[in-house]
């Protein structure tokens, strides 16, 4: 349960949960038992598509957007008390028609490159910073693929919303684009290859094209870096070879459609998804909020509802499902109606961490270094 905080920086060793919402970023923290939660000072006024924690510098990042100030990456080095705003170089070349209007993702880079940070934007832009977000450079090698591959806007536009560094290989990076699909670079972003074999695209004339897929979210296992999972517009998939081939693991779920996906911090076989009724009715199925878990690589799924609301008519967005690294792992999920639920036992029982927030767009959980 949540208790009123005293607006202090989360202490070392605590579990911190970041909720990016339509009207700003909210931070909550607890000790690893996760029974009592405190709220730090909210960072209001910015629509926040993504939030992240960087253990390399004990820093917080937020991908924020404003009708007045535009698209910015923000960083806090003091646990969310103060934030710095960055956008130098966070735009396409002057000769391009497109401009960066929204930042959809911010992702710290590999541990071996402590100052590397990545950002994804509208128009499928990928940007890299080598100074912790202060300045940015466009990764034109990926966007150049739009001239030869089949890319087109999804429901939210043509957006690069998912960036996944390989935890074992500093030069390997995955990107998820709607609607283009999954791409992988093995040379630090110098070149890219599509990784969509055996993924369905039911809205295309050829249901198994090389590109043109609408990936919604993708995760990689820290325990087995060649193990990937994705929630796609047209199903849930697993890859055991770094994206070279995808197995359809949708059987047993109430729908092939959904947005978020989260993976267990220590077990490559355990993942969570939140299916929605479908593309035309983006609400939880059967009026029951449920998180679905697989403990065997997607071969079977469990419906987890203990403590979750019924009836319910909301959506869980692509970045609004997260796990922490505790044992047992905590699972966190935010709703478009402003609730933040959490489980201390990997989804068996759920509790309300916060209510009456603005619509939740993103959730991230981490343990503060030093404890």
C-alpha positions in Angstrom: 0.0 0.0 0.0 1.0 3.6 -0.6 1.8 6.0 2.2 2.5 9.7 2.0 6.2 10.3 1.5 8.4 13.1 2.8 9.7 14.1 -0.6 13.1 12.7 -0.1 15.5 11.0 -2.5 15.1 7.2 -2.5 17.8 5.7 -0.4 20.3 3.2 -1.8 19.0 -0.4 -1.9 15.4 0.7 -2.3 13.1 -0.4 -5.1 12.0 2.6 -7.1 9.0 2.6 -9.5 8.7 5.3 -12.1 5.3 6.0 -13.6 5.3 8.2 -16.7 1.8 9.7 -17.3 0.0 12.1 -19.6 0.8 14.9 -17.1 4.2 14.1 -15.8 6.4 11.6 -13.9 5.6 10.1 -10.5 8.1 8.2 -8.4 7.5 5.7 -5.6 10.0 3.8 -3.5 10.0 1.0 -0.9 12.5 -1.3 0.8 12.9 -4.6 -0.9 10.1 -6.1 1.1 7.8 -3.8 -0.9 5.0 -3.6 1.7 5.0 0.1 2.3 5.5 2.7 -0.4 6.5 6.3 -0.3 6.0 8.9 -3.0 8.7 11.3 -4.0 8.0 14.7 -5.5 6.1 14.5 -8.8 7.6 16.1 -11.9 4.4 17.5 -13.5 3.6 19.2 -16.8 5.2 16.8 -19.3 3.5 14.0 -21.2 6.0 11.1 -20.6 6.1 8.3 -23.1 9.0 6.4 -21.4 10.9 6.3 -18.2 14.1 4.4 -17.3 16.7 4.0 -14.6 20.5 4.0 -15.4 22.4 2.0 -12.7 25.7 3.1 -14.3 25.2 6.6 -12.9 22.3 6.1 -10.5 20.3 8.4 -12.8 16.7 8.6 -14.0 15.6 9.3 -17.6 12.3 10.4 -19.0 11.2 10.8 -22.7 8.9 13.8 -22.4 6.8 15.8 -24.8 5.0 19.2 -24.6 2.9 21.2 -27.0 4.8 24.3 -26.0 8.4 23.0 -25.5 8.4 20.1 -27.9 10.3 16.8 -27.5 12.9 16.5 -24.8 15.0 13.9 -23.0 15.2 14.7 -19.3 17.6 13.3 -16.7 17.7 13.4 -13.0 20.8 12.7 -11.0 19.2 13.2 -7.6 16.4 10.6 -7.5 13.9 12.8 -9.2 14.2 16.0 -7.1 15.5 18.0 -10.0 15.6 17.4 -13.8 17.8 18.6 -16.6 16.3 19.1 -20.1 18.2 18.1 -23.3 17.4 18.2 -27.0 20.6 19.5 -28.6 21.0 17.5 -31.9 17.7 15.6 -31.2 16.3 16.3 -34.7 16.7 15.2 -38.2 19.1 16.8 -40.7 17.9 20.2 -41.9 17.3 18.8 -45.4 14.7 16.4 -44.3 11.1 17.2 -44.3 10.4 15.4 -41.0 11.1 17.1 -37.7 11.2 15.4 -34.3 7.9 16.2 -32.6 7.8 13.3 -30.0 10.3 11.2 -28.1 8.9 7.7 -27.6 11.8 6.0 -25.8 14.9 6.7 -23.9 17.2 3.7 -23.1 20.6 3.6 -21.3 23.3 1.8 -23.4 25.5 -1.1 -22.6 27.3 -1.3 -19.3 30.6 -1.3 -21.0 29.7 2.2 -22.5 28.7 4.2 -19.4 27.8 7.4 -21.1 25.9 5.9 -24.0 22.1 6.6 -24.2 19.6 5.9 -27.0 16.4 7.7 -27.9 13.6 6.7 -30.3 11.2 9.3 -31.9 8.4 9.8 -34.3 9.2 9.3 -38.0 11.1 6.2 -36.8 14.1 8.2 -35.7 16.9 6.6 -33.7 19.4 8.9 -31.9 22.5 8.2 -29.9 24.2 10.2 -27.2 27.7 9.6 -25.9 27.5 12.2 -23.1 24.5 11.0 -21.0 21.9 12.7 -23.1 23.4 16.2 -23.3 24.0 16.1 -27.1 22.5 13.7 -29.7 23.3 12.4 -33.2 20.9 10.7 -35.6 21.6 7.1 -36.5 20.8 7.6 -40.2 21.8 4.0 -41.1 18.5 2.7 -39.7 16.2 5.4 -41.1 17.8 4.9 -44.6 16.1 1.4 -44.6 12.8 3.2 -45.0 13.7 3.9 -48.6 14.0 0.2 -49.5 11.9 -1.6 -46.9 8.1 -1.6 -46.4 7.5 1.0 -43.7 4.3 2.9 -43.0 2.6 4.6 -40.0 0.8 2.5 -37.4 -2.1 3.8 -35.3 0.3 6.1 -33.4 2.2 7.1 -36.5 5.6 5.8 -37.8 7.4 5.5 -34.5 10.5 3.9 -33.0 9.2 3.0 -29.6 11.4 0.1 -28.4 15.2 0.0 -28.0 16.8 -3.1 -26.6 20.6 -3.3 -26.0 21.9 -6.8 -25.9 23.1 -7.4 -22.3 26.1 -9.5 -23.4 27.2 -7.9 -26.7 28.0 -4.2 -26.6 27.7 -3.8 -30.4 24.3 -5.6 -30.7 21.1 -3.5 -30.5 17.5 -4.2 -31.4 14.9 -1.6 -32.4 11.1 -2.0 -32.7 9.3 0.2 -35.2 5.5 0.5 -35.9 4.9 -0.3 -38.6 8.2 -1.7 -39.9 9.1 -4.5 -37.5 12.1 -5.6 -35.5 15.6 -4.6 -36.7 19.0 -5.7 -35.3 22.4 -4.1 -35.5 25.6 -6.1 -34.7 28.0 -3.2 -35.3 26.8 -0.5 -32.9 24.2 0.9 -35.2 26.3 1.2 -38.4 24.1 -1.3 -40.3 20.8 -3.0 -39.7 18.9 -6.1 -40.7 15.2 -6.9 -40.4 14.4 -9.7 -37.9 10.8 -10.7 -38.6 10.8 -14.3 -40.0 7.7 -16.2 -39.1 5.9 -13.1 -37.6 2.4 -12.6 -39.0 1.2 -9.3 -40.5 -2.5 -10.1 -41.2 -3.1 -6.6 -42.6 -0.6 -7.2 -45.5 -1.3 -9.0 -48.8 1.5 -11.4 -47.9 0.9 -12.3 -44.2 4.6 -13.1 -43.7 6.5 -10.2 -45.2 10.1 -9.4 -44.5 9.2 -5.9 -43.2 6.1 -3.9 -42.5 5.2 -5.6 -39.2 3.6 -3.7 -36.3 5.7 -4.8 -33.3 4.2 -3.4 -30.1 6.8 -4.3 -27.5 10.0 -6.5 -27.3 12.1 -7.7 -24.4 15.4 -9.6 -24.0 16.4 -11.9 -21.3 19.4 -10.8 -19.1 19.9 -14.5 -18.2 19.9 -15.8 -21.8 20.6 -12.9 -24.2 19.6 -14.7 -27.4 16.1 -15.2 -25.9 13.7 -12.5 -27.1 9.9 -12.1 -26.7 7.6 -9.7 -28.5 3.9 -8.6 -28.3 2.9 -7.9 -31.9 -0.2 -6.4 -33.4 -0.8 -10.0 -34.7 0.4 -12.3 -31.9 2.9 -13.1 -29.2 6.3 -14.5 -30.2 9.5 -15.9 -28.8 12.9 -16.1 -30.5 15.7 -18.3 -29.2 18.4 -17.1 -31.7 18.5 -13.4 -31.3 15.6 -12.6 -33.6 16.6 -14.8 -36.5 13.4 -16.9 -36.2 10.2 -16.3 -34.2 7.9 -18.9 -32.7 4.2 -18.1 -32.3 3.3 -18.6 -28.6 -0.2 -17.0 -28.7 -2.1 -20.2 -28.1 -3.8 -20.1 -24.7 -4.2 -16.4 -24.6 -7.7 -14.8 -25.0 -6.5 -12.6 -27.8 -3.5 -12.2 -30.1 -3.6 -8.4 -29.7 -2.1 -6.4 -26.9 0.6 -3.9 -26.2 2.9 -4.5 -23.2 5.3 -7.3 -22.3 7.7 -7.9 -19.4 10.3 -10.5 -18.7 11.6 -12.1 -15.5 14.9 -10.6 -14.3 16.5 -14.0 -13.7 14.5 -16.6 -15.6 14.4 -16.5 -19.4 11.4 -18.8 -19.5 9.0 -16.5 -17.6 7.2 -13.6 -19.2 4.0 -11.5 -18.6 1.6 -9.9 -21.1 -1.7 -8.1 -20.9 -4.0 -9.0 -23.8 -6.7 -6.7 -25.0 -9.9 -7.7 -26.7 -8.7 -6.6 -30.1 -7.6 -3.8 -32.4 -11.1 -2.6 -32.7 -11.9 -2.8 -28.9 -8.8 -2.0 -27.0 -10.1 -3.0 -23.5 -9.3 -5.9 -21.2 -11.2 -9.1 -22.2 -14.4 -10.1 -20.4 -14.4 -6.9 -18.3 -11.7 -8.4 -16.1 -8.3 -6.9 -15.7 -5.9 -9.8 -16.0 -2.1 -10.2 -16.4 -1.1 -13.4 -18.1 2.1 -15.3 -17.2 4.0 -18.1 -18.8 6.7 -20.0 -16.9 7.7 -22.2 -19.8 8.7 -20.0 -22.8 5.1 -19.4 -23.8 4.0 -23.0 -24.1 1.3 -22.4 -21.6 -0.3 -19.3 -20.0 -1.8 -18.6 -16.6 -4.5 -15.9 -16.0 -3.7 -13.8 -13.0 -6.5 -11.8 -11.5 -6.3 -12.0 -7.7 -6.7 -8.3 -6.5 -7.3 -6.9 -10.0 -10.6 -5.0 -10.7 -13.8 -6.3 -12.3 -15.6 -4.9 -14.2 -12.9 -2.9 -16.0 -12.8 -1.1 -19.3 -9.3 0.3 -19.7 -6.2 -0.2 -21.8 -2.6 -1.1 -20.8 -0.2 0.7 -23.1 3.1 -0.7 -24.5 5.4 0.6 -21.8 3.1 0.2 -18.8 4.2 -3.2 -17.6 7.5 -3.8 -15.7 9.3 -6.1 -13.3 11.9 -5.5 -10.6 15.0 -7.6 -9.8 13.9 -8.8 -6.4 13.3 -12.4 -5.4 10.5 -13.1 -5.9 10.2 -10.6 -8.7 7.8 -7.7 -8.4 5.5 -7.0 -11.3 4.0 -3.5 -11.9 1.2 -2.4 -14.3 -0.4 1.0 -15.0 -3.7 1.7 -16.6 -5.1 4.4 -18.8 -7.5 5.3 -16.0 -4.7 6.2 -13.6 -4.3 3.1 -11.4 -0.9 1.6 -10.6 -1.0 -2.1 -9.5 1.8 -4.2 -8.2 2.5 -7.8 -7.1 5.3 -8.8 -4.7 5.0 -12.5 -5.7 5.3 -12.5 -9.5 1.6 -12.0 -10.1 -0.1 -14.3 -7.7 -1.6 -11.5 -5.7 -2.1 -7.8 -6.7 -2.3 -4.6 -4.7 -3.0 -1.0 -5.5 0.1 1.1 -5.3 -1.4 4.4 -6.5 -4.8 5.7 -7.7 -6.1 8.8 -9.4 -3.0 9.4 -11.4 -3.2 10.8 -14.9 -3.4 8.1 -17.6 -0.3 5.9 -17.2 1.8 5.7 -20.3 4.9 4.0 -19.0 6.1 2.1 -15.9 9.7 1.1 -14.9 11.0 -0.6 -11.8 14.6 -0.9 -10.5 16.6 -1.2 -7.4 18.8 1.8 -6.5 22.5 0.9 -6.6 24.5 1.0 -3.5 22.3 -1.2 -1.3 
